[in-house]
Amino acid sequence: MTNRTKVLVTGSNGLLGQKLTDLFLKQADWDLLATGAGANRHPAREGYRYETLDITDTVAMERLLARELPDVVIHTAAMTQVDDCEFKRDECVALNVTAVSELAQLSTRLGFHLVHVSTDFIFDGTKPMYTEDDAANPLSYYGWSKLEGEKRVIEHANRYSILRTVLVYGQVADMSRTNIVLWAHGTLKQQKSANVVTDQFRTPTLAEDLAMGCFLAAAQRAQGIYNIAGKDYMSVIELVERVAKFYGYSMDCINRVDSSTLNQPAKRPPITGLDINKAVTQLGYAPHSFEEGLALLGLQ
């Protein structure tokens, strides 16, 4: 009988969380405890356990972790709606800072390796392809909260992987919210008029690739900060153009605008993208190309 590794995933109802469930169900030597807000939204009901967990309830979180004693916790739960974070600051701090701080302290006390998911929005967006060593300077409250979360992990957790990612896209059976690629596909398919920015640049990340990055960091107990993103660097308008080309849709419905016209409450970093060389060389991370990612989505 081999010793199975026990992994607990937070936020398992989200896009990344559901992809992690898919991935761990294929790993014979891992035991998965998926946790999320509310009822389980993953269609599979066997081969793992699910428990409802509010990560802002520190007593409940400590009780669950002390009972289960996982080897690894992959923390995907967060408040990620960038504009909402500007207005619901207390909620943002509770989810993105306080809960992370508590989890980091519990990781040291209970001895598990913490894999924490962060974002390119910790940067001010003045250059392409940020490395793990570049200085952070967030422009939004969301970015600030995620940077604070990173700081708490570094301060309190003995064993941790911080994984920064960019513009995650993908599809699962039961989705609570859309993402840029699904939005682009739906808009182009229906030829609905839409404004798309020409002056924001990213390395969009397939959810399956991010899940694999989490798995590699967890399996190797990788220590430190890693960029886990897509390998193709593009503007948001190019992303929409590539979706249109892949599915054979017209771009006639798309209006090209610059981001100053959108009047978004939260400021976005104009140019980010993450340099994934460290993850490729140290973790064996090998993401799909953007078009390979589109093929995997299986959209019609």
C-alpha positions in Angstrom: 0.0 0.0 0.0 1.6 3.3 -1.1 1.3 6.3 1.1 -1.2 8.6 -0.6 -0.7 12.4 -0.5 -3.6 14.3 1.0 -4.4 17.6 -0.8 -7.1 20.1 0.3 -8.2 22.6 -2.3 -10.1 25.8 -1.4 -12.4 27.5 -3.9 -13.1 24.2 -5.7 -16.3 25.5 -7.3 -14.4 28.0 -9.3 -12.9 27.4 -12.8 -9.4 26.6 -11.5 -10.9 24.6 -8.6 -12.9 22.4 -10.9 -9.9 21.8 -13.2 -7.9 20.8 -10.1 -10.6 18.3 -9.2 -10.4 16.9 -12.8 -6.6 16.6 -12.5 -6.5 15.0 -9.0 -9.1 12.4 -10.0 -6.6 11.1 -12.5 -3.8 10.8 -9.8 -4.0 7.4 -8.1 -1.6 8.4 -5.3 -3.4 11.6 -4.2 -6.5 11.9 -1.9 -8.5 15.1 -2.7 -10.6 17.0 -0.3 -12.3 19.7 -2.3 -13.8 22.7 -0.4 -15.9 25.6 -1.6 -18.7 28.0 -0.8 -22.1 26.4 -1.0 -22.9 23.1 -2.7 -20.4 21.2 -4.8 -20.7 22.3 -8.5 -18.4 19.7 -10.0 -20.4 17.0 -11.9 -18.2 14.1 -10.6 -19.3 12.8 -7.2 -17.0 9.9 -6.6 -13.2 9.5 -6.1 -12.9 12.4 -3.8 -14.6 14.2 -0.9 -16.3 17.7 -0.8 -17.0 19.9 2.2 -18.5 23.3 2.3 -16.0 25.8 3.7 -16.2 29.6 4.2 -12.5 30.6 4.3 -13.3 33.8 6.2 -14.6 31.7 9.1 -11.2 31.2 10.7 -12.6 28.8 13.4 -14.2 26.5 10.9 -11.1 26.6 8.7 -8.8 25.7 11.6 -11.1 23.0 12.8 -11.2 21.4 9.3 -7.5 21.6 8.7 -6.6 20.3 12.2 -9.0 17.3 11.7 -7.8 16.5 8.1 -4.1 17.3 8.4 -3.5 17.6 4.7 0.0 17.3 3.2 -0.7 20.2 0.8 -3.3 23.0 0.6 -3.9 24.6 -2.8 -5.5 27.9 -2.1 -7.5 29.1 -5.1 -10.4 30.9 -3.2 -10.3 34.7 -3.6 -12.3 37.8 -4.5 -11.2 38.3 -8.1 -13.8 40.7 -9.5 -11.5 43.7 -9.9 -14.1 46.5 -9.8 -16.0 44.9 -6.9 -12.9 45.0 -4.8 -12.8 48.9 -5.1 -16.3 49.1 -3.5 -16.4 46.1 -1.2 -13.1 46.7 0.5 -13.9 44.9 3.7 -15.0 41.8 1.9 -11.9 42.0 -0.3 -9.5 42.2 2.7 -11.4 39.4 4.5 -11.0 37.0 1.5 -7.7 38.1 0.0 -5.6 39.1 3.0 -7.0 37.9 6.4 -8.0 34.4 5.3 -4.6 34.0 3.5 -2.8 35.2 6.6 -4.7 32.6 8.7 -4.0 29.9 6.2 -0.3 30.7 6.2 -0.1 30.6 10.0 -2.0 27.3 10.0 0.4 25.8 7.4 3.3 26.4 9.8 1.4 25.2 12.8 0.0 22.0 11.1 2.9 21.3 8.8 1.3 21.5 5.3 2.8 22.9 2.2 0.8 25.9 1.0 0.3 26.6 -2.7 -1.2 30.1 -3.1 -2.5 31.6 -6.3 -1.7 35.3 -7.0 -1.9 37.6 -10.0 -0.2 39.9 -12.5 -2.3 42.7 -11.1 0.3 43.2 -8.4 2.3 45.1 -11.1 1.7 48.6 -12.5 1.9 47.4 -16.1 4.8 49.4 -17.4 6.6 46.6 -19.2 5.9 43.2 -20.8 6.9 39.9 -19.3 7.4 40.5 -15.6 9.7 38.0 -13.8 9.3 36.7 -10.3 12.0 39.2 -9.1 10.4 42.4 -10.5 9.1 45.0 -8.0 5.4 45.1 -7.4 3.4 48.3 -7.6 -0.4 47.6 -7.8 -2.8 50.1 -9.4 -6.0 48.7 -7.9 -7.4 47.7 -4.5 -7.6 44.1 -5.9 -3.9 44.2 -6.9 -3.0 45.6 -3.5 -5.0 42.9 -1.6 -3.3 40.1 -3.6 0.1 41.6 -2.9 -0.7 41.8 0.8 -1.8 38.1 0.6 1.6 37.2 -0.9 3.4 39.1 1.9 1.4 37.2 4.6 2.3 33.9 3.0 6.0 34.8 2.9 5.8 36.1 6.5 3.9 33.2 8.1 4.3 30.1 6.0 7.5 28.0 6.3 6.8 26.0 3.2 5.0 27.6 0.3 4.6 28.1 -3.4 3.2 31.5 -4.6 1.9 31.1 -8.2 1.2 34.2 -10.2 -1.1 33.9 -13.2 -2.7 36.1 -15.9 -6.2 36.3 -17.5 -7.4 32.7 -16.8 -9.8 31.2 -19.4 -11.5 27.9 -19.8 -14.9 26.1 -19.5 -16.5 23.8 -16.9 -20.0 22.3 -16.7 -21.3 24.7 -14.0 -19.8 28.2 -14.2 -20.6 31.0 -11.9 -19.0 33.6 -14.2 -17.6 33.9 -17.6 -14.1 34.7 -18.8 -12.5 36.7 -21.7 -12.4 33.8 -24.2 -15.9 32.6 -23.6 -17.1 36.2 -23.7 -15.2 36.8 -27.0 -16.6 33.5 -28.5 -20.2 34.3 -27.6 -20.0 38.0 -28.7 -18.5 37.0 -32.1 -20.8 34.1 -32.7 -23.9 36.3 -32.1 -22.2 39.3 -33.8 -23.1 41.6 -30.9 -21.6 45.0 -31.0 -18.8 45.3 -28.4 -15.9 47.5 -27.4 -12.5 45.9 -27.0 -9.3 47.6 -25.8 -6.3 47.8 -28.0 -3.8 49.0 -25.3 -3.8 46.2 -22.8 -1.4 43.3 -23.2 -1.4 39.9 -21.4 -0.3 36.2 -21.5 -3.7 34.5 -21.3 -3.7 31.3 -19.3 -5.6 28.1 -19.9 -7.3 26.9 -16.7 -5.9 23.4 -17.3 -2.4 24.8 -17.5 -2.8 26.7 -14.3 -4.1 23.6 -12.6 -1.1 21.6 -13.8 1.2 24.4 -12.5 -0.5 24.0 -9.1 0.0 20.3 -9.3 3.6 20.5 -10.2 4.3 23.0 -7.3 2.4 20.8 -4.9 4.0 17.5 -6.0 7.5 19.0 -5.8 6.8 21.1 -2.7 8.4 23.9 -4.7 9.6 26.7 -2.5 9.2 30.4 -3.6 7.4 32.4 -6.3 6.6 31.1 -9.8 4.9 32.6 -12.8 2.3 30.2 -14.2 0.8 31.7 -17.3 0.3 31.1 -21.0 3.2 31.3 -23.4 1.6 33.6 -26.0 1.9 37.3 -25.4 -0.9 39.4 -27.0 -3.1 42.5 -26.8 -6.7 42.0 -25.7 -7.8 43.0 -29.2 -5.4 40.4 -30.7 -6.9 37.8 -28.4 -10.4 38.5 -29.8 -9.0 38.5 -33.3 -7.4 35.0 -32.7 -10.7 33.7 -31.3 -12.5 35.0 -34.4 -9.9 33.5 -36.8 -10.0 30.1 -35.0 -13.8 29.8 -35.1 -14.2 31.5 -38.5 -16.2 34.5 -37.1 -16.3 38.1 -38.5 -14.7 40.9 -36.5 -17.2 43.4 -37.9 -19.1 43.7 -34.6 -16.0 44.7 -32.6 -15.1 48.4 -32.0 -11.5 49.0 -31.2 -11.1 51.5 -28.2 -8.5 52.5 -25.7 -9.0 51.7 -22.1 -9.5 55.3 -21.1 -12.9 55.2 -22.7 -14.2 52.4 -20.6 -14.5 54.3 -17.3 -13.8 51.2 -15.2 -13.8 51.8 -11.4 -10.5 49.9 -11.0 -7.4 50.8 -12.9 -5.9 47.9 -14.9 -2.1 47.5 -15.6 -1.8 48.2 -19.3 1.1 45.9 -20.1 1.8 42.8 -18.1 2.3 39.2 -19.2 4.5 36.9 -17.1 7.8 35.4 -17.9 7.4 31.6 -17.3 11.0 30.5 -17.8 11.6 29.7 -14.1 8.5 27.5 -13.9 9.4 25.8 -17.2 13.0 25.0 -16.1 12.4 24.3 -12.4 9.0 22.7 -12.4 8.7 21.2 -15.8 5.8 23.5 -16.6 4.7 23.2 -20.3 1.7 25.2 -21.2 -0.4 24.9 -24.4 -0.3 27.5 -27.1 -3.3 29.8 -27.2 -4.8 28.0 -30.3 -4.2 24.6 -28.6 -6.1 26.0 -25.6 -9.0 27.1 -27.9 -9.1 23.6 -29.3 -9.4 22.1 -25.8 -12.4 24.3 -25.0 -14.5 22.3 -27.4 -16.7 25.3 -28.2 -18.9 25.3 -31.3 
